[in-house]
């Protein structure tokens, strides 16, 4: 796991790049063009 400073830095960098950060989201399946979360939501 990352330390708190590294984690905060990575999160800020991802948000600047337009990445939606979802904490505590469980990925249950990785597809060629999407990921499926535990609740059934597809992100891609």
URJODA-V413449 format. One record per residue. N is the residue number from 0. RES is the residue in three letters. SS is DSSP state (H for helix, E for strand, - for the rest). PHI is phi in whole degrees, 0 to 359 (NA if undefined). Layout:
n=N res=RES ss=SS phi=PHI
n=N res=RES ss=SS phi=PHI
//
This chain:
n=0 res=UNK ss=- phi=NA
n=1 res=UNK ss=- phi=279
n=2 res=UNK ss=- phi=286
n=3 res=UNK ss=H phi=299
n=4 res=UNK ss=H phi=292
n=5 res=UNK ss=H phi=295
n=6 res=UNK ss=H phi=296
n=7 res=UNK ss=H phi=297
n=8 res=UNK ss=H phi=297
n=9 res=UNK ss=H phi=297
n=10 res=UNK ss=H phi=296
n=11 res=UNK ss=H phi=298
n=12 res=UNK ss=H phi=297
n=13 res=UNK ss=H phi=295
n=14 res=UNK ss=H phi=296
n=15 res=UNK ss=H phi=299
n=16 res=UNK ss=- phi=276
n=17 res=UNK ss=- phi=87
n=18 res=UNK ss=- phi=277
n=19 res=UNK ss=- phi=279
n=20 res=UNK ss=- phi=265
n=21 res=UNK ss=- phi=237
n=22 res=UNK ss=- phi=278
n=23 res=UNK ss=- phi=62
n=24 res=UNK ss=- phi=266
n=25 res=UNK ss=- phi=263
n=26 res=UNK ss=E phi=274
n=27 res=UNK ss=E phi=254
n=28 res=UNK ss=E phi=207
n=29 res=UNK ss=E phi=249
n=30 res=UNK ss=E phi=252
n=31 res=UNK ss=- phi=303
n=32 res=UNK ss=- phi=231
n=33 res=UNK ss=E phi=195
n=34 res=UNK ss=E phi=233
n=35 res=UNK ss=E phi=252
n=36 res=UNK ss=E phi=269
n=37 res=UNK ss=- phi=305
n=38 res=UNK ss=- phi=279
n=39 res=UNK ss=- phi=96
n=40 res=UNK ss=- phi=288
n=41 res=UNK ss=E phi=258
n=42 res=UNK ss=E phi=238
n=43 res=UNK ss=- phi=192
//
